[in-house]
Amino acid sequence: MDHGPTSPELARQVLERYARAVGDAGRAAAASDPGVLAMLDQATAAVGDALDPDRRPPLIELASYADGLTDRATGLGWRLPDPSTVDWRRADQITWRLVAVCELAEAVQDEDIATA
């Protein structure tokens, strides 16, 4: 089953929701702690490896990946954490992948806006 938005505008909305949920806090933690930054770098590489940018535009691909990941994880009992209580050195891989999606989305925002 295909998950996620089908337009750049809907993708931006989905990605903004993840940024507010965990992305902004995780990226801020990474900016202030080299160990946390290394964890973000690893998650970003894993997300990048999982994406298929030839399938659809980058923002849509990222939003679809995040939605699919959270759907599967929620089905297994995972819950989106409260970012104010996360110990970023001990955050789970699902949370880190969502932060990584936000990191990658920031890098492709301008490209997608230009091609939308």
N, C-alpha and C positions, 0 to 999 in steps of 0.2 A: 504494500500500500504506500502511495506517495503522500508525504506529509508536507505541510507548510504552505506558504503564500505563493501566489502565481504572478505577482507584479512587484516591481521594485518598491513602490509605495507601501504595499502591505508588508513586504520584507522589512523595510525600515521600521515600521510600527512594531513588528515582532522583535526585532533586534533591540529597539529602544526599551521594550519591556524587559528583556533579559539583562540589558545594561543596568536598568534601575534595580532589578531583582538581585543580581550578584556581580555583574560585570564591572561596574564602576568601583565598587568596594574592593574587588579582587585586583583590579588594575592599580588602584591606589596603594594597596598593600605591597604589590610587586615593585612599585616605584620606590618604596622606602626600605625594602629588605632584599638583599641579593639572593638569599636562599629561596624566598618566595618567588622572586623573578625567575630563578632557574626552574621552578615548578611550572610557572606560566609558560616559559619557553618550551618545556617538554610537552605540555598540553597543546600548545599552538602547533607544534610540529605534528602531533598525532592527529589533530583536526585537519590540518593541511593535507596529510597523507590520505585521509578518509574522503576528502571532497573530490568531486568530478566537475571541474569548472567548464568542461566542454558540454555538459548537459544543460546548463542554464546559467544566467548571469550570476556573478559572484554573490551579491547580496541575497538573492533568492536562494542560492545554494546554501549559504550560511544559515539563513533563517530556517530552511527546510531541515537541515542537519540538526539544528538545535531543537526544533519541535519534535523530530523523530527520536532524538536522544532522550528528551524528557518524557515523551510518551512511553517509551520502552522502560525507562528507569522507574517511572511512577507506577507502571504496571507490576514492577517487582518490589514495590514498597518504598522506594526512595522518595524523599520530599525535598523540595527547594528550601535551602536553609535561610535563616534570617541573617543577612550579611553583617549585621551589627554584633552578632554573637559567634561568627566563624573564626576559628583559629586557623588562619590561612596556611600555616605550616602543616596542618593536619587535615585540610579540606579533602574531601573525596574526589575521585577522578571525574565524576559526572559534573560536579560543581566547577572543577578546573576546566573542563572542556567547554562549559558555557562561558566562562570568563575568556577562554581562548577565542571562542566565536566572536565575542565582543571586540577583542583585540584585533582580529582579522577584519572584522567589519569596519572598524575605524580606518584601516588602511585602504579599503576599497570603496569607501563612500563616494569620493569624488569621481572615480571611474564610472560607477554605476549611475550616478546622477547625470553624467555627461552622455551616457548611452541610453537613458530611459526614454 
